[in-house]
């Protein structure tokens, strides 16, 4: 579990994070959402230690990460995997070399055992046979999957994912979301995802934290978010006509007014006046 | 203030490099890789520059020695001393500041911008130790070797130009090489080589490691790294000469 207590961070006198308190549970996808400049990237960087917070605590399994010395932080970081927005693959290395790198650095296993593990995780992210390819030869979705493979190769307890769907088509985004969700549940990882993608919010948001101007504005899950009355959250999430319609549809599903197969014929005008055109006079 | 700020950050980077390696084998692998990159990547340009540098020295020295009372082998003495004292360590270092410096700044800058350095940090690796230290040690090993090669090739180039153009015979050139040879000059050249090697690797590493922005900033950092390194090499050249070359 990751516990964040009163986290604060500012740059040049400008407050970016203000007393953020959150608990993130294992086996769940914890999504941090918010508009650009809301502080979610800084929040994630404070969690992984790339930024030192001005105040507050970040606890990994009860251990206070912010108060640790460099060597203690190194130990915690061995339990952390991270997928970066641009994948951050080592461009001069092949897929296999990228994925085996953490094993080479931190384990004393035999070469054979390491290669077995590499093939195991590449298989898990559906990248069998891509071992000898260089990052430049991969598509965006494949690079993300290699990034995930590298992040999970050491069996981390915590997985951080920064904008997993940026630059990907909707279908590939869906596959990446599904993969993140499956891996989270399969390995019982505490996963933290920083995203703008509303599809991800709805599909994998076991726990959603909405950031607004540096503070936690709303917290809940992908079912509760549909019914949220928070105006800022609604303005952010359901920003377009299409998304508002999708929200209405999901509300109807959740309240049992239509079945999940979306049988529109069951709908009456009273159920969803905005979706059903009035009968012709 | 900005200058002192930069110096402070540079010193902090140097201090931050010294920590226990996570895995000695991986550090050794990176060190060997850097030796190959710095050494083999610069060898040909060093060879070409050195041969021509020596050849031009011979021709120009002969052109200036118009007095028939001065023996011809003096040309070899002048070529030997200028190559060992100045041309091989300083000129080659200036060239290496461009070749090696821009490569180091560009490589680290690209790694910074594409979040590869962050990825290593997240893994629990001291990136200053893993990325910067092997480059500096590799430079300290390889650049003095390149400078020794440059000195030898410079003298050989001088002899070649002298004999081919009929300025001086091979025997006379060899006689001049051994006449009045001061071994201390070699020590001085090596002192310069190690100092310049440190500057050539550490200054571009600092600029590359601290890049913020995108592709344009990487280019700017590389250019700044080369310019600052060249100026630092020239300053160091003067100070070392002032300190180590005293006739008393």
Interface residues (C-beta under 8 A of the other chain):
Chain A: X48 X49 X50 X70 X73 X74 X75 X76 X77 X78 X80 X81 X82 X84 X85 X86 X88 X89 X90 X91 X102 X104 X105 X106 X160
Chain B: X19 X22 X23 X25 X26 X110 X114 X115 X116 X118 X119 X121 X122 X123 X124 X125 X126
